[in-house]
Amino acid sequence: MTTAELAEFLALHLWAVLFAITSLMLLFAWMLWSGLQRYGSPMATLLRTWVARIGPHAQRLPLPSAVHGMWQMARQLGIQVLVSVAIAVTACLGFVEIADEIAVDEDLGQFDVALSAGLSRHASDEQLRIFAVLTDLGDKGFLIPLAGCIGLYLMFRRRWFLAITWIVATATGALMNTALKAIFERARPQWLHDFASADGWSFPSGHSSGAFIVYGLLGYLAVIHSPQRFHLPIAIMAMALIVCVGFSRVILQVHYFSDVLGGYAFGAAWVAAWIAGLEAYRRRPGAIPA
């Protein structure tokens, strides 16, 4: 199947494709969460055992003092911080790979154009109307007041550190996305309907990265302050919102598919980096629970 044929198939079977993608992502989230709940503690115990065994041997190796310092820091930070850092680095690398493939002569760039053209032919007014509503959940006119309300709530609860972190993380994330758009200067696709409007550069998608940052960090805060039985529903809800907002931008043809992927990659890196910092802060000696 050629790139154009694949794009045409996806555009023609829009609802089935969206249902399949969303179901697979939610299934992956459930499997990952179940695996962490079932095997997370044993794996962490096993890792700590390996670190304890390897540590004395590593100390005797003729390594620079900085390496030994990093080893000790990794032991103190814990598995949660290390996993978050690994996710942030992986997402950054993914963003670089996506950005390298958006040119019109690259396969991903050609798929972008073909999918946008296919959607312009096959997306019905009813579909566009539905996704025009969903896309507002990632609009700055919705996310900024939501982020402000969350910040005020945290201040009201006297969670000063979390409130400042939340405001800085969401605000600087938006500024970083704007800076990235100015760096890449990618033009938007042409859309031939009045269900949505957009201006400015296209890559990475601000709606996608904004939804990932706000809903991702909000989901994290909800998880660490709620009973365990609510953790999976919170994660699923956050992921569903992120998926709906991102794909709405493609279906409305105001962003290319790779714009959304780039927004997701940047948002994932940003959220993972801030979660790593928050987890390190929560686990410092004598820390007061956040």
Salt bridges, closest charged atoms under 4 A:
GLU8 OE1 - ARG121 NH2 2.41
GLU8 OE2 - HIS122 NE2 2.49
ASP112 OD2 - ARG186 NH2 2.96
ASP139 OD1 - HIS207 NE2 3.45
ASP259 OD1 - ARG186 NH1 2.78
ASP259 OD2 - HIS255 ND1 3.34
GLU279 OE2 - ARG282 NH1 2.77
GLU279 OE1 - ARG283 NH1 2.10
